[in-house]
Each structure stands twice: as C-alpha cells, then as structure tokens.
Amino acid sequence: MMFVGISGGLLGYILGFPAGTLSLSLLFSGLFKLRTNISAFPIQIRQFAQILAGSMVGASFTRDIVASLNSFVIPAVLLIIIYLFISYLYAQINKHKGWLDFTSALFASCPAGATDIALISADYGVNMNSVAMIQIARLIHAVGIMPLLYQLVNYFL
C-alpha cells in the first residue's frame, strides 16, 4: 500500500498536477485498496505521519512571522469565528439530511489540509472515507477553481 501511494505521489509531482502528490497518492492507494482489500496502515504509521505534519508546520515559523502576529490577531479571530459558524451549520445540515454524522461533517468542513484532517479525524472515529473525499473536493476547489475565479474577477476589474 505504501509503495502504491508513494508511486502515485511521485507521478503527481513529476506531472506537475496541482496538489498532485496528495491527490494522485490518494487515488492510487484508494484504487489499490478497492482492488486488493489490503488492510489500512497501522496506528504507528498514522502517528508518525502526524509527527511529520506537525514538524513541517513548526519548521515554517520564523522570527518575522512571530513579530508580525499582532497585526493578524483580529483577522485571525474573525476568520476562526466564521469558520466555526460555517462548520457547525454544515455539520447540522448533513446530520439533519442524514448524509453524514455530525462529527464526520464537522471534520469534513474543517479548512485545514486534507492530510492533516484525515490524520486527526481518525482519532475521533469518524467516517474517514467521507471526510477524505470532501476534503479532496475542497482541495480541488482551492487549487483548481479559485485561481480561475481570481483570474476571471481580475480580468473584469
């Protein structure tokens, strides 16, 4: 499974797909799992992936970022409040319609990275397949649709 996922990620990187390392590794390993029914990764690999993700985020901090935090406090708090409201509303709608349970919908609507959310949500017993698919749809929106929308709006302004 690991080899198949790495192969897909490398192919996505080589082909220059937007978010290709993530999307093609997900596609390759998902298709492989469907064809072979090989079990998922053990908990230790998931925990190691969380350590790597946390290390990558921590390594991105710089003194300049920390020094400029004061100017981002109000916009960040406002964004968090809006995200909480939208995520709660999204989860309630999904629960009410019977599409997803509340917790799965809450994680699916979280604006963090798809990989990070998949890793974190696994600890809460959510429907990881649904969360991953919705996160991938959000990722496609972010890397495929938003740049086009920006270009369109920029063209008319």
HUHULIN-V964875 format. One record per backbone hydrogen bond with DSSP energy under -1.0 kcal/mol. NH is the residue of the N-H (numbers start at 1). CO is the residue of the C=O. If there is no record, write none. Layout:
BEGIN
[[NH,CO] [NH,CO]]
END
This chain:
BEGIN
[[5,1] [6,2] [7,3] [8,4] [9,5] [10,6] [11,7] [12,8] [13,9] [14,10] [15,11] [17,12] [20,17] [23,19] [24,20] [26,22] [27,23] [28,24] [29,25] [30,26] [31,27] [32,28] [33,29] [34,30] [35,31] [36,32] [37,33] [45,42] [46,42] [47,43] [48,44] [49,45] [50,46] [51,47] [52,48] [53,49] [54,50] [55,51] [56,52] [57,53] [58,54] [59,55] [60,57] [61,58] [66,62] [67,63] [68,64] [69,66] [72,69] [76,72] [77,73] [78,74] [79,75] [80,76] [81,77] [82,78] [83,79] [84,80] [85,81] [86,82] [87,83] [88,84] [89,85] [90,86] [91,87] [92,88] [93,89] [94,90] [95,91] [96,92] [97,93] [99,94] [105,101] [106,102] [107,103] [108,104] [109,105] [117,113] [118,114] [119,115] [120,116] [121,117] [122,118] [123,120] [124,121] [126,121] [128,126] [131,127] [132,128] [133,129] [134,130] [135,131] [136,132] [137,133] [138,134] [139,135] [140,136] [141,137] [142,138] [143,139] [144,140] [146,141] [149,145] [150,146] [151,147] [152,148] [153,149] [154,150] [155,151] [156,152] [157,153]]
END
